[in-house]
Amino acid sequence: ATINLMFMSHFQDVSRGHFTVRRLERQYGEDAVHAAWQALQAQDARVREARRTFHASRAD
């Protein structure tokens, strides 16, 4: 029963995210939402790299 609850919770979260993106696409257009998503991914990659570099420099 616990596994089923975990899967159900996961897929509800995925569904919520999917329909949020769909709503934003209808409101702002697919291209704008896609561009915003790509910008967020690029920002996340920069933050992750900065953290990795910071932690690597502290390990020395």
DSSP file (Angstrom, degrees, kcal/mol; ACC not computed):
  #  RESIDUE AA STRUCTURE BP1 BP2  ACC     N-H-->O    O-->H-N    N-H-->O    O-->H-N    TCO  KAPPA ALPHA  PHI   PSI    X-CA   Y-CA   Z-CA
    1    1 A A     >        0   0    0      0, 0.0     4,-2.1     0, 0.0     5,-0.1   0.000 360.0 360.0 360.0 -35.4    0.0    0.0    0.0
    2    2 A T  H  >  +     0   0    0      2,-0.2     4,-2.3     1,-0.2     5,-0.1   0.911 360.0  50.2 -65.7 -41.9    2.9    2.4    0.8
    3    3 A I  H  > S+     0   0    0      1,-0.2     4,-2.7     2,-0.2     5,-0.2   0.926 109.8  50.9 -62.2 -44.5    4.4    1.9   -2.7
    4    4 A N  H  > S+     0   0    0      1,-0.2     4,-2.7     2,-0.2    -1,-0.2   0.910 110.1  49.9 -59.5 -42.1    1.1    2.5   -4.3
    5    5 A L  H  X S+     0   0    0     -4,-2.1     4,-2.5     2,-0.2    -1,-0.2   0.896 110.4  50.3 -63.7 -40.6    0.7    5.8   -2.3
    6    6 A M  H  X S+     0   0    0     -4,-2.3     4,-2.4     2,-0.2    -2,-0.2   0.932 113.1  45.4 -63.4 -46.0    4.2    6.8   -3.3
    7    7 A F  H  X S+     0   0    0     -4,-2.7     4,-2.7     2,-0.2     5,-0.2   0.920 113.2  50.3 -63.4 -43.6    3.5    6.2   -7.0
    8    8 A M  H  X S+     0   0    0     -4,-2.7     4,-2.0    -5,-0.2    -2,-0.2   0.919 111.7  47.9 -61.5 -44.3    0.2    7.9   -6.8
    9    9 A S  H  X S+     0   0    0     -4,-2.5     4,-2.0     2,-0.2    -1,-0.2   0.916 112.3  49.9 -62.7 -43.9    1.7   11.0   -5.2
   10   10 A H  H  X S+     0   0    0     -4,-2.4     4,-2.4     1,-0.2    -2,-0.2   0.947 112.3  45.5 -60.1 -50.5    4.5   11.1   -7.7
   11   11 A F  H  X S+     0   0    0     -4,-2.7     4,-2.3     1,-0.2    -1,-0.2   0.797 109.8  54.9 -70.1 -27.2    2.2   10.9  -10.7
   12   12 A Q  H  X S+     0   0    0     -4,-2.0     4,-2.5    -5,-0.2    -1,-0.2   0.900 109.4  48.2 -67.2 -40.2   -0.2   13.5   -9.2
   13   13 A D  H  X S+     0   0    0     -4,-2.0     4,-2.3     2,-0.2    -2,-0.2   0.918 112.3  48.5 -63.9 -43.4    2.8   15.9   -8.9
   14   14 A V  H  X S+     0   0    0     -4,-2.4     4,-2.6     1,-0.2    -2,-0.2   0.925 112.4  48.9 -61.8 -44.8    3.8   15.2  -12.5
   15   15 A S  H  X S+     0   0    0     -4,-2.3     4,-2.6     2,-0.2     5,-0.3   0.912 109.4  51.8 -61.7 -43.9    0.3   15.7  -13.7
   16   16 A R  H  X S+     0   0    0     -4,-2.5     4,-1.8     1,-0.2    -1,-0.2   0.916 111.9  47.1 -59.8 -43.8    0.1   19.0  -11.8
   17   17 A G  H  X S+     0   0    0     -4,-2.3     4,-2.3     2,-0.2    -2,-0.2   0.913 111.2  51.6 -63.8 -43.1    3.3   20.2  -13.4
   18   18 A H  H  X S+     0   0    0     -4,-2.6     4,-2.3     1,-0.2    -2,-0.2   0.937 112.6  43.9 -59.5 -48.9    2.1   19.2  -16.8
   19   19 A F  H  X S+     0   0    0     -4,-2.6     4,-2.1     1,-0.2    -1,-0.2   0.780 110.1  56.2 -73.5 -24.9   -1.2   21.0  -16.6
   20   20 A T  H  X S+     0   0    0     -4,-1.8     4,-2.3    -5,-0.3    -1,-0.2   0.922 109.1  47.0 -66.4 -44.1    0.5   24.1  -15.1
   21   21 A V  H  X S+     0   0    0     -4,-2.3     4,-2.5     2,-0.2    -2,-0.2   0.919 111.2  51.6 -63.0 -43.3    2.8   24.2  -18.1
   22   22 A R  H  X S+     0   0    0     -4,-2.3     4,-2.2     2,-0.2    -1,-0.2   0.909 109.8  49.6 -59.8 -42.4   -0.2   23.8  -20.5
   23   23 A R  H  X S+     0   0    0     -4,-2.1     4,-2.1     1,-0.2    -1,-0.2   0.920 111.5  48.6 -63.2 -43.5   -2.0   26.6  -18.7
   24   24 A L  H  X>S+     0   0    0     -4,-2.3     4,-3.2     1,-0.2     5,-0.5   0.880 109.2  53.5 -64.3 -37.8    1.1   28.9  -19.1
   25   25 A E  H  X5S+     0   0    0     -4,-2.5     4,-1.9     1,-0.2    -1,-0.2   0.905 110.5  46.5 -63.2 -41.2    1.4   27.9  -22.7
   26   26 A R  H  <5S+     0   0    0     -4,-2.2    -2,-0.2    -5,-0.2    -1,-0.2   0.885 118.2  43.2 -66.3 -37.1   -2.2   29.0  -23.4
   27   27 A Q  H  <5S+     0   0    0     -4,-2.1    -2,-0.2    -5,-0.2    -1,-0.2   0.907 133.9  14.0 -76.5 -42.9   -1.7   32.2  -21.4
   28   28 A Y  H  <5S-     0   0    0     -4,-3.2     4,-0.3    -5,-0.1    -3,-0.2   0.534 111.3 -99.7-114.1 -10.4    1.7   33.3  -22.8
   29   29 A G     X< -     0   0    0     -4,-1.9     4,-2.0    -5,-0.5     5,-0.2   0.102  29.3 -94.1  97.9 145.8    2.3   31.1  -25.8
   30   30 A E  H  > S+     0   0    0      1,-0.2     4,-2.7     2,-0.2     5,-0.2   0.893 121.5  53.6 -61.0 -41.9    4.3   28.0  -26.3
   31   31 A D  H  > S+     0   0    0      1,-0.2     4,-2.6     2,-0.2    -1,-0.2   0.906 108.9  48.2 -63.2 -41.9    7.4   29.8  -27.5
   32   32 A A  H  > S+     0   0    0     -4,-0.3     4,-2.3     2,-0.2    -1,-0.2   0.906 114.0  46.4 -65.4 -41.6    7.6   32.2  -24.5
   33   33 A V  H  X S+     0   0    0     -4,-2.0     4,-2.4     2,-0.2    -2,-0.2   0.909 113.0  49.7 -67.6 -41.6    7.2   29.3  -22.1
   34   34 A H  H  X S+     0   0    0     -4,-2.7     4,-2.4     2,-0.2    -2,-0.2   0.918 111.7  48.6 -63.0 -43.2    9.8   27.2  -23.9
   35   35 A A  H  X S+     0   0    0     -4,-2.6     4,-2.2     1,-0.2    -2,-0.2   0.904 111.7  49.3 -64.0 -41.3   12.2   30.2  -23.8
   36   36 A A  H  X S+     0   0    0     -4,-2.3     4,-2.3     2,-0.2    -1,-0.2   0.906 110.6  51.0 -64.1 -40.8   11.6   30.7  -20.1
   37   37 A W  H  X S+     0   0    0     -4,-2.4     4,-2.3     1,-0.2    -2,-0.2   0.915 110.3  48.8 -62.8 -43.7   12.2   27.0  -19.4
   38   38 A Q  H  X S+     0   0    0     -4,-2.4     4,-2.4     1,-0.2    -1,-0.2   0.896 110.1  51.7 -64.1 -39.4   15.5   27.1  -21.4
   39   39 A A  H  X S+     0   0    0     -4,-2.2     4,-2.4     1,-0.2    -1,-0.2   0.905 110.1  49.1 -63.3 -41.0   16.6   30.2  -19.5
   40   40 A L  H  X S+     0   0    0     -4,-2.3     4,-2.6     2,-0.2    -2,-0.2   0.897 110.4  50.6 -65.1 -39.8   15.8   28.5  -16.1
   41   41 A Q  H  X S+     0   0    0     -4,-2.3     4,-2.3     2,-0.2    -2,-0.2   0.912 111.2  48.3 -64.0 -41.6   17.7   25.4  -17.2
   42   42 A A  H  X S+     0   0    0     -4,-2.4     4,-2.1     2,-0.2    -2,-0.2   0.914 112.4  48.7 -64.9 -42.4   20.8   27.5  -18.2
   43   43 A Q  H  X S+     0   0    0     -4,-2.4     4,-2.4     1,-0.2    -2,-0.2   0.919 111.0  50.5 -62.6 -43.7   20.6   29.4  -14.9
   44   44 A D  H  X S+     0   0    0     -4,-2.6     4,-2.7     1,-0.2    -2,-0.2   0.898 108.7  52.2 -61.7 -40.8   20.4   26.1  -13.0
   45   45 A A  H  X S+     0   0    0     -4,-2.3     4,-2.3     1,-0.2    -1,-0.2   0.903 109.9  48.9 -63.2 -40.7   23.4   24.7  -14.9
   46   46 A R  H  X S+     0   0    0     -4,-2.1     4,-2.4     2,-0.2    -2,-0.2   0.913 112.3  48.1 -65.2 -42.1   25.4   27.8  -14.0
   47   47 A V  H  X S+     0   0    0     -4,-2.4     4,-2.5     2,-0.2    -2,-0.2   0.927 112.0  49.3 -64.3 -44.5   24.5   27.6  -10.3
   48   48 A R  H  X S+     0   0    0     -4,-2.7     4,-2.6     1,-0.2    -1,-0.2   0.912 111.9  48.6 -61.3 -42.4   25.3   23.8  -10.2
   49   49 A E  H  X S+     0   0    0     -4,-2.3     4,-2.7     2,-0.2    -1,-0.2   0.909 111.0  50.5 -65.2 -41.4   28.7   24.4  -11.8
   50   50 A A  H  X S+     0   0    0     -4,-2.4     4,-2.6     2,-0.2    -2,-0.2   0.912 112.3  47.1 -63.0 -42.2   29.5   27.3   -9.4
   51   51 A R  H  X S+     0   0    0     -4,-2.5     4,-2.8     2,-0.2     5,-0.2   0.914 112.2  49.9 -64.7 -42.3   28.6   25.1   -6.4
   52   52 A R  H  X S+     0   0    0     -4,-2.6     4,-2.3    -5,-0.2    -2,-0.2   0.928 113.0  46.5 -62.4 -44.6   30.6   22.2   -7.7
   53   53 A T  H  X S+     0   0    0     -4,-2.7     4,-2.2     2,-0.2    -2,-0.2   0.912 112.6  50.6 -63.4 -43.4   33.6   24.5   -8.3
   54   54 A F  H  X S+     0   0    0     -4,-2.6     4,-1.5     1,-0.2    -2,-0.2   0.939 113.3  44.2 -60.1 -48.8   33.2   26.0   -4.8
   55   55 A H  H  X S+     0   0    0     -4,-2.8     4,-1.0     1,-0.2    -1,-0.2   0.858 112.3  52.8 -68.2 -34.2   33.1   22.7   -3.1
   56   56 A A  H  X S+     0   0    0     -4,-2.3     4,-0.5    -5,-0.2     3,-0.3   0.889 108.5  50.4 -67.1 -37.8   36.0   21.3   -5.1
   57   57 A S  H >< S+     0   0    0     -4,-2.2     3,-0.5     1,-0.2    -1,-0.2   0.818 108.7  52.2 -70.8 -28.9   38.1   24.3   -4.1
   58   58 A R  H 3< S+     0   0    0     -4,-1.5    -1,-0.2     1,-0.2    -2,-0.2   0.718  99.1  64.7 -77.4 -20.7   37.3   23.8   -0.5
   59   59 A A  H 3<        0   0    0     -4,-1.0    -1,-0.2    -3,-0.3    -2,-0.2   0.692 360.0 360.0 -75.7 -17.7   38.3   20.1   -0.6
   60   60 A D    <<        0   0    0     -4,-0.5    -1,-0.2    -3,-0.5    -2,-0.1   0.488 360.0 360.0 -73.9 360.0   41.9   21.1   -1.4
